[in-house]
Amino acid sequence: MRFPPSILEEIRVRLPVSAVVGRRVKLIKAGREYKGLSPFNSEKTPSFTVNDQKGFFHCFSSGKHGDIFKFVMETEGLSFYEAVEKLAADAGVTLPKMSAEAEAQEIRRNSLYDVMAMAQDFYMAQLHKPAASQARAYLVGRGLGPEIWARFGMGYASSERYALRDYLAGKGVSAEDMQQAGLLVTGEDIKVPFDKFRNRVMFPIADQKGRIIAFGGRALEKDAPAKYLNSPETPLFHKGEILFNHHNARKAAHDKGRVIAVEGYVDVISLSVAGFAETVAPLGTALTEQQMALLWRMSDEPILCFDGDKAGKRAAYRAVETALALLKPGKSLRFALLPEGQDPDDLARSGGFKAVEDVLGRSLGLADLLWMRELETHPLDTPERRAAFERDLRQIINQLKDEDVRRHYRAEFDHRLAELMPAPARRQAYVAQGRGRPLQARGRARQGLSPLHDAFEPPVRASPFLTQSALFGVQNRISPREAFIVLTFLRFPELLQHHADALSDLDIESAAGRRLVGMLLDMLGDSDDLSRESVENRLETLGLREDLQILSDQVRSGDRRCLDKAEAAGGGGAVDMTGALQQAMILHRRAVTLHKELMAAERALADDGSETSLAVIRDLQLQLSALDGMEAERDRLGFLAVS
């Protein structure tokens, strides 16, 4: 019995070679391959290798080589038919009964590949004709010239309704085959089927063997109903199971040991041209489980590089949700978050290889992105909200199916919770008054509970001496957060054009900071020159160098590295710092408000000495501690983690 090639390929995609071989051979990861002792010969030194990216095993001692079907045939003595049946059951693939009708369908599939190849030839030829001037201008405007058009098979679908249909009909292609290939628009109310793609730049979509199975079209009309349009589902094309550029990226991913996933066709092409041939993209949808499996076959930790806007962040979060239940030891995702308003294409064209590599080098692990997402959506200013934060983290962890991964995530998030919301030091006073068990005993009694539980103890009454101590007062120091904000504007004064109002409304608590901010706002009002050089001159003229040094000494090391790196990036540095600046100003406003409320609560405690006032103080201090934890996390992860 002859099995359709599409069925065999589906089984291969669902069952990595290492998974099949690993049932009989103990495999050890060795770079991008696996090694083990030969199952065919007795040996002490491993000579047997498995490569998931290439989809084969090789035994140097016996010379045997092949795919998963060959391995099962060799090790279990099965026929090809029996091996396919066994692996299909393992993969959850239903084998068709190869009837005469099924044979005809397979022949039809093969003929559709020919139809799609002819359609691509037509679109490529159209791109060089006078009617395609707008399409050529669009591509050149995106930095894509004729050499790249040919390399990626790009083309143009004219605005005529029957251009492709008539061309294919002239080649002997039936209307039924055109419809099966998804090239025509049909329907009960459509008397004459017409071309699906019109007045669009065309991007061919290939399967893993490089055969054209679909197209993506980018509209050239501003009011087009859909900016991007993909082929419909066809016998050849199931968009949730395909990655754009997969056939080209496989070898590069194997050679580099990584794969990059972006959102759009042009992003893939621009990154490939910039030196990142290991780039792929889903086809206009959130990553599916099948696409995730394809990525993991190319790399253990694919890097998802999405646009630096809210939609890009939402796409990253959707990918997290898909991946959670699929995570296994050694298999995860990383996330490269771009500055606000940039996509991978912008970054590649403006900064080239180095700019892209820098962003990829700062990519976040999946646990980091999860933590960032939950911090963004959970205010921590009341006990109930802190409890909700902890509960939601637990629910996320429970989605992890692999027991080992789940255990390590639980330990990681417990550690972060402990750092974010440490127990108040003054709980020792509660024990000192003889009103509770020793902390060690309480800790033992609470085995298995989150560190958050030790952060909240019953309120204590403060003595008059305690209410006047420095413990209840705001320390007389310059906030590193405030220093970072002012220093960012001094290094990148062009940011004033968009953030001057926010800066003028900000409560700057240090005298040095107020003098420097006043200087910047004056410059904005009396000069069009907001260059770094003009700032340096004004600092010298006004004698504010000492104030600058005072603030510079207070900036955290992580923030300093971010500033230095953004400055080294040249013209794009200000854009890189925008997200970090906005986040810092949000945290600063919240901190100033909490400090003011804390001072008012301290005065109330001095007046009435009530437990209610003390409880308010402790809650405010806990919120300030949480803010410090968020700031430490921002400093640890770098500004891209919170922009």
N, C-alpha and C positions, 0 to 999 in steps of 0.2 A: 504493500500500500504506500502511495506517495503522499507525504504530508505537505500542505502549503508552506512555502518558505516563511510567510508571515507568522504562522503558528509557531514554527521552530524559533523564530527570532523573538517572539513574545516570551517563550519559555526561557530563553537565554537572558533576556532583560530581567525577568523576575527572579532568576536563580543565579547569583554570582558564582563563578567557578570555585572560589574559596569556600562557599557555603556547602557545595556538593562534595568537593574533595575533603573538606574538613570533617566529614562524617567518618572517614576511613583513615585519614592521615593527620597527625598532630602538626599543625602549621604554626610557624612563628613569623611575625611581620619582619621583613628585611627591606627597609626602604620602601619602594613602591610595589614590592612583590611580597610573596609569602614563600617560605622554604620549609622543607620537611624531608623525612627519610622516604626513599622510594617505596611505593607499595608493590612494585613489580620485582625488585631485587633486594636481597639482604645487604645492608650497608650500615656503616657507623657514621659516616660523614654525609650530611644532607646534600643530595644532588638533584632533588625534585623541586621544581618551582611552579608557582601559580601566579598568573597576572590577570586580575579582574578587569583592568582597563582594556586589555587586548582580548580577553575572553578565552584564554587557553591555558593548558598545563604543559609542562615539558619535563621529561625525565632524562637527564644526561646519562645515567647509567645504562638505561635500556634503549634510549633513542625514541621512546614513545612520546607522541605529541598529539594534542587535539582539544576539542571543546568538552562540555559537560556530557554530551551524548557518548562521545568516544570513551570518556573516563568510566562511565557506568558500564558500557559494553565490555571494556577491558577488565574491570575489577569484579564484575558480577556475572560475567559470561552470558549476557543478554544479547538478543538480536537488536538491530537498530529500532525496529518497531516496538519491541518490549521496553527498550531504554526510553523512547519517547513517551510511551504510555506512563511509565513510572515517574518520570520527571514532570510530566504534565500534571499528574495528580499532586505531586509535591508543590507545584507552582500554582495550583488552583485554576489551571487552564483546561477548558473543555475541548476535547479533540473532535473535529467534525467527522462525520461519516463521509468519506470521499466517494460520493456517488457521481454519476455522470454529470449531474447538475453542479456538484461541487467542483468537479474538474473544469466545467465551463466557467464557473465563477473565478477560478484561479487564472484561467486564460484571460478572462476579462480584466482582472487586476493587472496582469502583465501588460495588456494593451493600454491600460490607463496610464502606466508609466510613460509609454511612448507619447500619448496625448499630452501629458504635462510637459514633457521635454520639448515638443513642438510649440506649445504655448509659450514656454520660456524663450525659445529662439525668436518667436514673433515679438514679444515684449522688448527683448534686447535690441532688436533691429529698429523698433519704433523709437527708442530713446535717441537715436541719432538723426531723426527726421526733423524738418522745420517745425512741425506741429508740437514737438516736445521741448520747445525752447524754455517754457516755464519750469518743466521738470528738471532740465539740465541746470537752470539757474538755481533752483532749490538745492540740488545736490552740491553744486559748487559752493553755494553759500554755507553749506554745512562742512566744507573742507573736503569734499569727496569728488575727485576728478575721474576722467575716463578710465585710467588704469584700475581704479578701485571698482568702478562700475563692472568692468569685465571680470575682475577677480571674484566678486560676489554675485555675478549674474544678474545685476539690477537691470530694470527695464522701465517701460512706460506703456500704460494702457490709455489709448486715445479716448476722446470724449464721444466718439461715434458709438452707436448702440450695437452695431453688428460687425465691427471690424474683426475681432478675433473669431467670431462664429464663421464668417465668410472665409477667412484664411484657412481655418481647420477643415471646413467643408471642402475647400479646394484640394486639400491633402487627402481626402477620402475618409475623414473622421465623421462618424454618424452623430446626429443630434443627441441620441441616447447616451453615447460615450461622453460627449461634452457635459451633459447634465450629470452623469455619474461622477465626473471629475470635479464638479462644483464650479464650472466655468460659466454657466448660464443661469439666468434668473428665470424660473418657471413657476407656474401656478395655474389654478383653475380659471382665474380671471385674466390670465395672460395668453393671448392668442398666439403670439409669435415670441418665443424665448429670445432674450437678448443678453449681451455681455454683462457679467456680474461686476467686473472692474472697469470703471470708466474715469478718465482724467485723473489718474493716480500714478504715483511713482511705485514701481512694483519690486518687491523683495521675494525671491524664491525661497521656499521652505523645503529642506531636504530631510530624508530619513537618515539613519545611521550609516547607510551605505552610500549616501550622497545622491540618491535618486530624488528628483523633484516630486513632491507629493501634495503641495499646496502653495498658495501665495498669500502675501500680506501686501495690502495697498495703502499708501499714504495719500490722502486727499490733497489736491492743490487748490480747491475752492474753499474759501474761508467759511462759507455757510453750509458745507457738506454735512449731512446728518451724522456721519461717523468720520472722525479724523483718521482713524486706522480701521481697516476692514480686512478680516481674514477669510480664507476659504471656509465653506461650511464643512461639517463632518461628512466624510466620504469613505468608500471602501479603503482608500489609501491613507486617509488623514483623520487622526483622533487627537485634537490639540492638547488634551490633558496628558498625553503620553509622549509628547515630542518637545525637544528643546531646540530653539533656533540656533543654528551654527554648530550643533552637536558633532556632526561628521568632521568638521574642520578642527574643533577644539579638542578632540579626544587625544590625539598624539601630543599636542602641546601640554595638555593637562598631565599626561603621563610623564613627560620630560621634566616639567616644573614641579610636579607633586601638588598642584592646586588647580582649582577651577573657580572662575568668577561668574556670578549670575547677575545680570542687570535687567532693566525693565523693557527696553525697546530695541528694534532693529538697528537704528542708527547708533545707539550706544554700543552695541556689540561691534559694529563695523569700525567705529572710531577707536575703541579700545584695541581692537585687533591691529589696526593700522599703527597705533602708538606703541605696539610691542607686546600686547597682551592677547596672544592668539588663543589662549585658554578661556575665552569669554563666550558665554551662552546667554539665552534669555527664554523665559516662558512666553507663551503666545497670547498676551493680552489678558491673562487670568492670574489669580493667585497661584502660587506653586502647589501642585498636586502631589499626592503620595508617590505616584509613578515618576513624576519629574524629580522628586527628592531622591528616589532610588537611583535614577540615572546620574544625578550629581554625586551621590556617595560612591558610585562605581568609579568615578573619575578622581575623587579626593575624599579623604576622611572628614575634612572640615571645609566644605565649600564656603566661599566668601560671597555674601549677598551685598551688592553695591547698588543702593537705591537712591533716587533723587533726594536732594536736601530740602524737601518741603513736607507739608503735612501728609500729602498723599503718599510720598515715599516712606515716611515713617509708618503710616498705616499698613503699607505693603510689607514692611519688615515685621510688624506685629502679627499680620496674618500668617506669614511664613513661620513665625514662632509657634503659633497655635497648631499648624499642620505638623510641625516637627516634634512637638512635645511627646506625643504617644509613640513616635517612631525612634526616639533616641536609644542608642545602644552604647555599650562601652567602646570608646574610640570613635564613635560617629556623632558629629554635632554640626553646628553652623557657626559662622562668624559674620559680623555685620559691619560694613564700612559705611558710615553715615557721612554724607557730603554736607558742606556748608549750605545754609539756606539759599534757595534760588538757583542752585547749580545741579546739573545732571552729569553723568559720566562723560557724555559727549562734550559738554562745556569744559570740564576739567581737563580732558585729554587734549583739546585744541588750544586751551589757554596756557596750560602748564606742562604739557607733554608727559613723557614717561615718568620723570621724577615726581611730579605732582601726584600722579595716580598712585605710584608706588608708596608715597608717604601716607596717603589716605588708607591704602590697603594695610600698611604696616601698623596703623592705629586702630585696626578693626577690633570690635568688641566680641567677646564670647557670648554665647546664648544666655548664660546665667547673668552676665552683666546687663544685657539688654532687657531681660525680664525684670531685673531689679530696678533699672531706670524707669521702665514703664510703670511699675507699681508705685514708685515714689512720685511720679508725675501725677498720678490719678488718685492718690490717697493723702489728703491733709492729715496731719498728725497732731493737731492742736487740742484734742480732747481724748480722754481715756477710751471712749467708745470708738473713736476713729482709729486710734492705735490698735485696738482689738480687731477692728475690721481689716486693717492692713495685714496683721498677722494671720487672720483667718483666710484671707484671699491667697496669701502665699502658700498656706497649707493646701488649699484646694488646687493650686497650680502644681504643687509637688505630687499630689495624688493622681494627676493625669499621666505621670510617667509610668510606663508599664514595666520597664526593666528594673528589677529590684535593686541591683547595685547602683545604677544611675540615680534612682530615687533616694537611696540612702546618702549618697554623696551630695545631692542637691539639698537634702534636709540639713546636713551638717554645715554646708556653705551658707545657707540662709540663716540658720541659727547664729552662726558667727557674725554675720552682717547685722542681724537684729541686735545682738549684744553690743556691737560697736556704735550702731545708730542711736540706741536708747539705753545708755548705761544706767545702772541703778544709782540713785543719788547718794553721795558720800555721807550725807547726814543721817542715813538710816541707822548708822552706828549709835546715834543718840537715843534711838528708840530702845535698843537693847540695853544701853548704859543706864536707862531709867528703870530697868527691871521689868519692862512691860511686854517682853517677848522672848522667844527662844533665841539662842545664839544663831548667828547667820549660817554657820556650818550645818547645824541641825535642820534649819529650815531648808537649806539646799538639799540635804539628803531626803527630806520628806517630799521635796518637789522633784525628785528624779523623773526625767522624761518630759518635764514641762519646758516651755520656751524660756530663754533668758529674759523675755519681756516680763515674765511673772515676778521676777525679783526686783524689777524696776519700780514697783509701786507698793509702798508700805503705808500703814496707817499714819495719819498726820501727828506731829508732835507740837507741843506748845513751846514757843520760843521765849527765852528769858529776855529781860531788858538788855542785858549785855550782848546777847546774840543778835538782837535786832539792830544793834549799832555796829556790828562787826562788818568787815569787808566782804564776808560771805554773801551778804544780802545786797551789796552795792555793785554798781557797774564799775569795773576796773578802768582806771585812767590810762588807756592805751589806744593806739590807732588800730582799727579793725583791718586785718589783711584783706578782707573783702572790699572795704572802702579804698584801700591803697591800690588794689588791682583795678578797680573801676577808673580811678583818676589816671593811673599810669597808662591804661589802655587808650584813653582819649589823648593823652600827651604823645604817645607813640604813633597813633593813627588819627590825627586831628580831622581827617576827612569824614570820620564817623559823626562829627558834630552836625553835619548837614541833615542827618536823619534822626538824630537822637538828642539834639540840643534841649528840646522841651523836657524830655525825661531827665536829663542831667540837671537842669535848673530846678526841677521839682524835688530833686533828691536831697535828703537831709545829710549833709556832710558834717561829721561831728568834730573832726580835727581842724585846728587852725591852719595847719599847713595845707590840708586838702581844700579848705575853703578859699585860700589865697590862689591856689593853682586853678581851681574851677572858675573863679572870678576872672582870671587871666584868659582862660579859654573862651568864656562867653563874651568877654570884651572883644577878643580877636574876631569872633564870628560877627559881631555887630559893626566893627569899624574896618574890616579888611576882607577882600575876596581871596586872599592868599591863606589857605589852611594847610600849607605844606609842613612837613617835619622841620625843614630848615627855618621857616618863619617862627615856629614854636621855640626852637633852640635860641633864636635871636631874641625873642621876647623874654625868655627866661633869664638870659644874660642881662638884658636892659633893666629888668625889674628886680634883679638880684634875688631870684627865687631858686637858685641852684640848691641851696641848703634844704629848702622845703621838698624839692624833688628827691633829694637823697634820703630824707626822713621817711618818705612814703616808700621809696624803693626798698629800703631795709625791711619793711614790714610785709612785702609780697611773698606769698608761699612759693616754695621751690617749684611745684608743679605748674602754677600759674606763670611763673617766670619762664619756664621752659616753653610753654605755649606762646607767650609773647615773643620770645626769641625766634621760635620756629616760624611764626606768622610773619615776623619782620624779615626773616631771611627769604620768605616766599616772594617778596617784592610787591608788585601791584595787587595781587590777590590777597594780601595779608589782612587788609581791613575786612574783607568779606569773611575770611576764615574766623575772625574774632567776633563777628556780630552775635552769633548764638551765645558764646561765652559771656559777652558783655550783658546781653539782655537777661540771662539767667542770674548773673551776679547782682544786677540792679533789683531784680525781683526779691532775691534773698535779702539784700540790704534793706529794702523798704520794710520787709516783714520783721527783720531783726530790730530795726529802730522802733517800730511800733510795739514790739514785745518789751523792749527795754523801757519804754515810756510807761507801759502798763505795769511793769515790774516796780518801777519807782513809786508809782501811785499806790500799789499794793503794800509796799514797804512802809509808806507813810501811814496807811490805814492800820497796819499791824502795830506800829509804834503807838498809835492812838488807842486802839481797843484791845490789842493782845489776844484776839480771838483765834480759835482754831480755823474758822472759816477764812480769815485773812491769810493765815499761814498756808492753808491748802491752796489758795489762789496763787500765792508766791511759788509754791513748789510746782504747781502745774505750769506756770509761766517759765520757770527755770528749766523744766523738762522740755518744753517746746524750744527754748533756746539751745538746749543740748542737742535736740534733734536737728536743728538748723546747722549746728556745728558739725554734726555727723554728715549731713548732706554736703556741706562745704568740703569736708575731708574726702568724701567719696568723689566729688567733682574734681578735686585736686589730684586724687589718685588715678582716676580714669582718664583725665585730660578733658579739654573743653569740648571735643567732639561728642563725648558721651552724654552731654547734657544740652547740647545746642538744638 
